[in-house]
Amino acid sequence: MATGIPSYKVILHGEYGVGKSSIFRRFMNNSFTEATGKASTIGLDQCTRTINLPSQTVKLTLWDTGGMERMSFIGSSYYRGAHAALLCYSVNNKDTFSILSQYILDVVMNAEGAKIFLCGNMTDQVSSEGSANVVTDADLEQFMSQCQDVLSGVYRVSCKDCIGLEDMFYDMAKVLHQSSVSRMTLRRDMIRPGDTPEREVVSDKRRCC
């Protein structure tokens, strides 16, 4: 039976102002806008790109809600069928990082089985002198240790300077496809056409009382 190109749905998640729409723009047409606030928000949208992996061409579909993901009328359709969630935070705003555990819970509750990736955006805005509000490597390591095996990938990007984004999209596609292939292989190994379960051989001889 013929099959099409594997397709994977990834939803953007995170606090308002962390650059989710900027990530979406880079994914959609490699553009960036300096506008801030509501002028920079796209709104509910989705975009599909083809990504060439070494063994397979796959499609990655990115969904952005423009900050409306917590609205009841949009939540269920946003999560439905999601293979992964990209949790976004600003590397120079600890508040957007500290709340990520709540977003992880949202994904676990509403998108069963979805993989979770972590993206620190706005690396171009971190000064060399540092700041009390900057998410440090120690903060990130502590968060990762608390999450244990929940995170499937961790990235740091700059939408403004277009740094790290293409590598992130490629890596997410690779992880999702490898996971899908592993699941299909496992199912084939468990159930093979023509196999019959072994039956216990019952002796015709009756036991003596």
Steps between C-alpha positions, in 0.01 A plus 500: 500500500643837394570756770559873479773716649504473881354814656547630855304772678688725743320759715666813635454566871619759748430839654402807301799696371756219481510505120275210400371691197857593408594132504195429284601771250850360471353156440241628251703735278825578684387853584524714815323814619622749759141579601403419857171442680184407314643632172753216499248223568372301205199331662388142445691359207688195380773437248645181353856455377674205341821394673746262338643253749775256396259207478166665433330821394250612765254783550505717810190709573540782753193643673486846660203642689628852552450468876148358478583138591336531841167607350243222541376529143843438355671268746366161393566544128845641572610196698317237292740276308813680622814291479705754693497833682774762478506682835645847456644745751712814490857442616501848659173459692496243779125538552433351156733213590366431851146439374601233248407217739137609466524485122651153522200393708265649238668299225501176701131542584378604154738342248566148622825355374626827351872563529613820670781723373639807677605820322673799657447797267657849479861396561601818316368709790717344772778738599850377578474658847204282588185587690304370797210433264699290251437123487839352580648165401456393863127588484465295184690201638289500816180513296616215277588285802156561648333408170713186469403328172214737410702720264594364155717796401631830639595796279613863522417724204485858379216582263642847439842372393358174359732285710424139593153486344563278199700258711213490749234429236717230344574335835133496603404337171776241544398414858131474411565280197740271685241457774230421246719244322589335833132466593413346162792257524391398848146431382628289210720300734212437740250387237620327183269375225451123516628468855285303739539491876661193640256264661566288798524133406242307697565133554220255412605277783291531809667529828441226751327601820 
